[in-house]
């Protein structure tokens, strides 16, 4: 990702053994564009869903992301 110009890296001033990696301006733009595109796809795919269907989806996603795995 760094070679694509999506990340910036700099030495950590508090610990020179490590580096600080963050999204570059181009990386932020691509993430924003991707999230916007995915949101558009989601809205198109669910535009005909009832409020009850959407509520059920939200409930199931919450359950999926909060359940502890044993």
TIZA-460030 format. One line per field, with one value per residue (C-alpha): z, x, y. Coordinates in steps of 0.001 Angstrom, whole numbers. Layout:
N
up (Z/...)
east (X/...)
north (Y/...)
This chain:
70
up (0/681/-2827/-4213/-2354/-10/3184/4738/7173/9478/12361/15765/17605/20965/19918/16910/16627/15284/12605/12499/9543/8459/5389/2871/1335/-1639/744/2564/-739/-1876/1414/1280/-2348/-1581/1421/-640/-3415/-962/674/-2715/-3466/-59/-548/-4031/-2805/184/-1202/-1519/1918/4554/7799/9561/7255/7836/11592/11536/9534/12057/14966/13375/12517/16087/17338/14935/15995/19742/20447/22060/20329/22452)
east (0/2918/4307/900/1062/-1788/277/2756/5362/7659/9963/8328/10016/9415/10773/13096/12765/9230/7479/4177/2017/-1017/-3162/-1850/-4134/-4616/-5326/-7995/-9593/-9717/-11180/-13843/-14697/-14873/-17148/-19390/-19587/-20354/-23035/-24623/-24646/-26193/-28910/-29738/-29938/-32134/-34305/-37323/-36906/-39499/-38630/-39140/-36630/-34068/-34622/-34110/-30889/-29580/-30453/-28716/-25609/-25427/-25728/-23032/-20592/-21196/-21443/-18389/-16946/-16228)
north (0/2270/1734/2727/6027/5136/5250/7621/6330/8252/7360/7362/10258/8550/5158/5164/1370/1781/3767/5602/4595/6586/7018/9499/12114/9768/6890/8908/9875/6243/5056/7771/6945/3217/3753/6034/3429/617/2765/3395/-344/-1100/1537/205/-3375/-2547/273/-2006/-3571/-2831/-1062/-4392/-6104/-3364/-3513/-7270/-6838/-4303/-6582/-9555/-7540/-6260/-9819/-10984/-8276/-8432/-12169/-13650/-16655/-19705)
